[in-house]
Amino acid sequence: MAAYARAHQHRFHLEQDGHSITVVWSARRRRAEVLVDGKVVAAARTRRTATTELRGETADGEGAVHPFTIRLGRPDIPGDEPLCALETGHRLYLMPLVPLTGDEAWPPEPTPPPRGPRELLTRWRTRHRRRRPR
């Protein structure tokens, strides 16, 4: 049951002005939450067809408040990933989708083994060596 629930949840994360902004969207429960530095600052039910807007604010060390808007769009194709954008002032940032758990993490790309000049020369010699007839 947990794997099924995780398949319908998406998490978007962005570091902005020294703050960690995370959006967790559950398609099954039709609910979205915005977390700033680990604390929930906004939550709303998502609509089936329209874009959901969530508003929040961050504060800097001097006490100035910076409002922002999160726009969470529904995927056009069933099973596709939704689009999430953060708007601060007059700037728009796309928020990347990140896995919720280590089980959902993308597999690492295989790295080739290290090859030094000696190994490359040895391989070349074995490939291009003329064999003597016996």
Backbone as CSV, one residue per row, in Angstrom:
resi,resn,N_x,N_y,N_z,CA_x,CA_y,CA_z,C_x,C_y,C_z
1,MET,0.827,-1.196,0.000,0.000,0.000,0.000,0.865,1.251,0.000
2,ALA,1.998,1.192,0.705,2.867,2.371,0.780,3.467,2.695,-0.578
3,ALA,3.817,1.656,-1.354,4.387,1.914,-2.678,3.344,2.563,-3.585
4,TYR,2.078,2.147,-3.450,1.025,2.745,-4.259,0.832,4.213,-3.893
5,ALA,0.861,4.517,-2.595,0.676,5.905,-2.150,1.837,6.773,-2.615
6,ARG,3.062,6.235,-2.572,4.215,7.017,-3.000,4.203,7.275,-4.493
7,ALA,3.609,6.357,-5.268,3.585,6.537,-6.714,2.733,7.732,-7.113
8,HIS,1.834,8.148,-6.243,0.952,9.261,-6.559,1.351,10.546,-5.848
9,GLN,2.531,10.577,-5.259,3.008,11.795,-4.613,4.205,12.336,-5.378
10,HIS,4.287,13.639,-5.438,5.396,14.302,-6.117,5.970,15.342,-5.173
11,ARG,7.280,15.514,-5.231,7.923,16.526,-4.401,8.810,17.382,-5.283
12,PHE,8.643,18.685,-5.148,9.451,19.666,-5.865,10.248,20.439,-4.826
13,HIS,11.499,20.739,-5.133,12.345,21.403,-4.144,13.232,22.435,-4.828
14,LEU,13.420,23.573,-4.132,14.269,24.644,-4.646,14.851,25.411,-3.472
15,GLU,16.117,25.761,-3.571,16.762,26.631,-2.586,16.671,28.053,-3.130
16,GLN,16.048,28.947,-2.376,15.831,30.317,-2.838,16.158,31.290,-1.721
17,ASP,17.107,32.183,-1.950,17.486,33.232,-0.992,17.793,32.665,0.394
18,GLY,18.477,31.544,0.443,18.850,30.949,1.721,17.745,30.162,2.397
19,HIS,16.630,29.959,1.732,15.512,29.202,2.296,15.265,27.958,1.452
20,SER,14.853,26.898,2.114,14.508,25.650,1.455,13.000,25.643,1.213
21,ILE,12.594,25.664,-0.048,11.168,25.684,-0.397,10.823,24.354,-1.055
22,THR,9.850,23.652,-0.473,9.450,22.335,-0.947,7.945,22.313,-1.162
23,VAL,7.524,21.697,-2.253,6.100,21.502,-2.541,5.858,19.998,-2.600
24,VAL,4.912,19.511,-1.805,4.523,18.101,-1.819,3.098,18.040,-2.339
25,TRP,2.905,17.301,-3.435,1.592,17.208,-4.066,1.171,15.749,-4.100
26,SER,0.005,15.460,-3.550,-0.553,14.117,-3.555,-1.711,14.092,-4.545
27,ALA,-1.528,13.389,-5.640,-2.568,13.330,-6.666,-3.771,12.537,-6.182
28,ARG,-3.534,11.511,-5.394,-4.629,10.675,-4.922,-5.523,11.418,-3.943
29,ARG,-4.908,12.163,-3.023,-5.690,12.923,-2.039,-6.074,14.299,-2.559
30,ARG,-5.520,14.690,-3.704,-5.759,16.008,-4.316,-5.449,17.118,-3.316
31,ARG,-4.240,17.075,-2.769,-3.820,18.065,-1.784,-2.371,18.448,-2.049
32,ALA,-2.072,19.741,-1.901,-0.711,20.252,-2.071,-0.321,21.047,-0.834
33,GLU,0.940,20.923,-0.442,1.465,21.659,0.707,2.767,22.333,0.311
34,VAL,2.989,23.530,0.850,4.240,24.254,0.650,4.951,24.309,1.988
35,LEU,6.203,23.889,1.997,7.022,23.923,3.201,8.190,24.873,2.976
36,VAL,8.414,25.760,3.935,9.571,26.646,3.907,10.415,26.292,5.121
37,ASP,11.631,25.864,4.871,12.549,25.426,5.924,11.920,24.345,6.802
38,GLY,11.140,23.448,6.196,10.544,22.329,6.911,9.222,22.612,7.590
39,LYS,8.720,23.832,7.516,7.447,24.174,8.165,6.388,24.450,7.104
40,VAL,5.188,23.929,7.321,4.098,24.127,6.368,3.628,25.571,6.448
41,VAL,3.665,26.277,5.305,3.205,27.667,5.266,1.937,27.824,4.438
42,ALA,1.626,26.841,3.592,0.405,26.913,2.785,-0.020,25.496,2.412
43,ALA,-1.323,25.297,2.340,-1.885,24.018,1.924,-3.208,24.292,1.230
44,ALA,-3.521,23.476,0.231,-4.776,23.664,-0.498,-5.152,22.373,-1.201
45,ARG,-6.439,22.238,-1.470,-6.902,21.140,-2.309,-6.635,21.521,-3.756
46,THR,-6.181,20.557,-4.528,-5.898,20.823,-5.939,-7.134,20.524,-6.768
47,ARG,-7.282,21.260,-7.829,-8.418,21.063,-8.730,-8.055,20.027,-9.782
48,ARG,-9.058,19.439,-10.356,-8.800,18.394,-11.352,-8.280,18.944,-12.671
49,THR,-8.707,20.133,-13.060,-8.340,20.625,-14.384,-7.523,21.905,-14.366
50,ALA,-7.668,22.738,-13.370,-7.026,24.053,-13.384,-5.718,24.043,-12.592
51,THR,-4.947,25.095,-12.790,-3.707,25.284,-12.053,-4.019,25.713,-10.625
52,THR,-3.280,25.161,-9.674,-3.454,25.510,-8.268,-2.410,26.543,-7.883
53,GLU,-2.838,27.606,-7.215,-1.919,28.641,-6.739,-1.842,28.581,-5.220
54,LEU,-0.622,28.577,-4.721,-0.374,28.587,-3.282,0.512,29.784,-2.979
55,ARG,0.162,30.539,-1.959,0.932,31.735,-1.610,1.593,31.545,-0.252
56,GLY,2.804,32.069,-0.150,3.548,32.005,1.101,4.524,33.164,1.160
57,GLU,5.319,33.191,2.201,6.306,34.258,2.332,7.504,33.748,3.117
58,THR,8.643,34.353,2.815,9.874,34.075,3.545,10.332,35.368,4.195
59,ALA,11.061,35.235,5.284,11.578,36.412,5.982,13.094,36.308,6.041
60,ASP,13.765,37.434,5.845,15.216,37.428,5.979,15.597,37.837,7.400
61,GLY,16.874,37.918,7.678,17.345,38.222,9.022,16.997,39.613,9.503
62,GLU,16.714,40.530,8.589,16.405,41.915,8.958,14.923,42.131,9.225
63,GLY,14.108,41.111,9.054,12.676,41.235,9.309,11.862,41.576,8.073
64,ALA,12.504,41.715,6.920,11.769,41.995,5.682,11.078,40.714,5.206
65,VAL,9.855,40.853,4.750,9.055,39.719,4.289,9.040,39.715,2.769
66,HIS,9.285,38.534,2.188,9.291,38.376,0.734,8.189,37.397,0.343
67,PRO,7.087,37.873,-0.245,6.015,36.958,-0.648,6.392,36.198,-1.922
68,PHE,5.817,35.020,-2.074,6.016,34.232,-3.286,4.730,33.486,-3.606
69,THR,4.630,33.042,-4.852,3.477,32.282,-5.321,3.980,31.008,-5.975
70,ILE,3.355,29.898,-5.652,3.660,28.610,-6.276,2.503,28.278,-7.201
71,ARG,2.817,27.948,-8.448,1.796,27.511,-9.406,2.056,26.046,-9.728
72,LEU,1.058,25.226,-9.442,1.162,23.788,-9.645,0.164,23.386,-10.715
73,GLY,0.681,22.959,-11.867,-0.177,22.588,-12.987,-0.404,21.095,-13.053
74,ARG,-1.555,20.705,-13.524,-1.876,19.291,-13.688,-1.205,18.777,-14.954
75,PRO,-0.774,17.518,-14.969,-0.189,16.969,-16.193,-1.256,16.792,-17.269
76,ASP,-0.869,17.052,-18.509,-1.803,16.905,-19.628,-2.070,15.440,-19.953
77,ILE,-1.057,14.617,-19.791,-1.171,13.197,-20.098,-1.245,12.426,-18.779
78,PRO,-2.201,11.522,-18.617,-2.264,10.743,-17.374,-0.964,9.968,-17.156
79,GLY,-0.460,10.001,-15.930,0.783,9.322,-15.612,2.016,10.178,-15.830
80,ASP,1.843,11.361,-16.406,2.970,12.258,-16.642,3.242,13.084,-15.381
81,GLU,4.367,13.765,-15.357,4.739,14.573,-14.199,4.100,15.955,-14.291
82,PRO,3.651,16.509,-13.168,3.089,17.861,-13.175,4.193,18.906,-13.278
83,LEU,3.810,20.134,-13.543,4.745,21.243,-13.660,4.552,22.164,-12.466
84,CYS,5.652,22.573,-11.831,5.588,23.423,-10.650,6.533,24.600,-10.854
85,ALA,6.044,25.814,-10.571,6.851,27.022,-10.753,6.731,27.915,-9.527
86,LEU,7.829,28.567,-9.187,7.892,29.504,-8.068,8.049,30.902,-8.638
87,GLU,7.173,31.813,-8.221,7.241,33.195,-8.686,7.533,34.097,-7.489
88,THR,8.650,34.816,-7.564,9.012,35.786,-6.529,9.204,37.123,-7.217
89,GLY,8.419,38.102,-6.822,8.516,39.407,-7.480,8.135,39.275,-8.941
90,HIS,9.093,39.556,-9.819,8.846,39.451,-11.259,9.659,38.327,-11.878
91,ARG,10.144,37.393,-11.073,10.944,36.280,-11.580,10.186,34.971,-11.404
92,LEU,10.350,34.097,-12.384,9.679,32.807,-12.386,10.742,31.710,-12.448
93,TYR,10.702,30.771,-11.509,11.658,29.674,-11.446,10.906,28.353,-11.536
94,LEU,11.356,27.457,-12.410,10.789,26.116,-12.453,11.381,25.311,-11.306
95,MET,10.541,24.601,-10.600,11.003,23.797,-9.468,11.221,22.363,-9.948
96,PRO,12.418,21.822,-9.739,12.687,20.459,-10.206,12.002,19.412,-9.334
97,LEU,11.617,18.326,-9.967,11.005,17.196,-9.282,12.116,16.366,-8.647
98,VAL,11.990,16.060,-7.364,12.988,15.251,-6.659,12.290,14.040,-6.051
99,PRO,12.984,12.910,-5.927,12.348,11.715,-5.370,12.052,11.881,-3.887
100,LEU,10.979,11.232,-3.430,10.582,11.303,-2.024,11.466,10.437,-1.136
101,THR,11.840,9.265,-1.611,12.647,8.348,-0.813,13.810,7.838,-1.646
102,GLY,14.715,7.120,-0.998,15.840,6.532,-1.712,15.408,5.458,-2.692
103,ASP,14.272,4.801,-2.417,13.768,3.773,-3.331,13.328,4.372,-4.658
104,GLU,12.901,5.627,-4.639,12.429,6.272,-5.856,13.532,7.040,-6.572
105,ALA,14.728,7.046,-6.020,15.826,7.799,-6.627,16.193,7.180,-7.970
106,TRP,16.624,8.015,-8.878,17.044,7.551,-10.184,18.331,6.755,-10.018
107,PRO,18.508,5.683,-10.793,19.738,4.900,-10.640,20.940,5.724,-11.100
108,PRO,22.061,5.575,-10.404,23.237,6.344,-10.808,23.758,5.860,-12.150
109,GLU,24.331,6.769,-12.896,24.897,6.394,-14.186,26.190,5.631,-13.946
110,PRO,26.389,4.555,-14.696,27.629,3.801,-14.492,28.830,4.621,-14.963
111,THR,29.855,4.611,-14.166,31.068,5.327,-14.549,32.052,4.333,-15.133
112,PRO,32.734,4.720,-16.183,33.689,3.787,-16.777,34.866,3.569,-15.830
113,PRO,35.475,2.409,-15.902,36.624,2.170,-15.031,37.783,3.078,-15.433
114,PRO,38.622,3.444,-14.480,39.746,4.314,-14.824,40.739,3.583,-15.717
115,ARG,41.226,4.288,-16.713,42.190,3.704,-17.645,43.398,4.616,-17.737
116,GLY,44.514,4.042,-17.501,45.753,4.798,-17.610,46.423,4.541,-18.948
117,PRO,47.484,5.269,-19.244,48.180,5.086,-20.527,48.737,3.672,-20.699
118,ARG,49.206,3.067,-19.614,49.780,1.722,-19.720,48.706,0.714,-20.142
119,GLU,47.527,0.809,-19.525,46.451,-0.127,-19.865,45.979,0.085,-21.298
120,LEU,45.856,1.328,-21.729,45.425,1.596,-23.102,46.437,1.060,-24.109
121,LEU,47.724,1.238,-23.846,48.761,0.742,-24.750,48.748,-0.784,-24.797
122,THR,48.558,-1.428,-23.663,48.508,-2.890,-23.621,47.317,-3.411,-24.415
123,ARG,46.183,-2.790,-24.269,45.001,-3.212,-25.041,45.216,-3.018,-26.535
124,TRP,45.827,-1.916,-26.916,46.068,-1.651,-28.336,47.012,-2.701,-28.909
125,ARG,48.057,-3.045,-28.140,49.023,-4.041,-28.616,48.370,-5.407,-28.797
126,THR,47.518,-5.798,-27.851,46.884,-7.113,-27.983,45.903,-7.146,-29.149
127,ARG,45.270,-6.064,-29.441,44.333,-6.028,-30.572,45.047,-6.031,-31.913
128,HIS,46.139,-5.321,-31.984,46.800,-5.119,-33.271,48.067,-5.961,-33.439
129,ARG,48.267,-6.904,-32.577,49.441,-7.767,-32.683,49.238,-8.738,-33.836
130,ARG,50.275,-8.865,-34.632,50.204,-9.834,-35.730,50.548,-11.202,-35.173
131,ARG,49.715,-12.107,-35.503,49.955,-13.461,-35.016,50.834,-14.200,-36.026
132,ARG,51.799,-14.874,-35.504,52.693,-15.649,-36.368,52.025,-16.975,-36.730
133,PRO,52.133,-17.357,-37.970,51.587,-18.671,-38.345,52.443,-19.774,-37.730
134,ARG,51.832,-20.823,-37.298,52.568,-21.932,-36.671,52.729,-23.072,-37.592
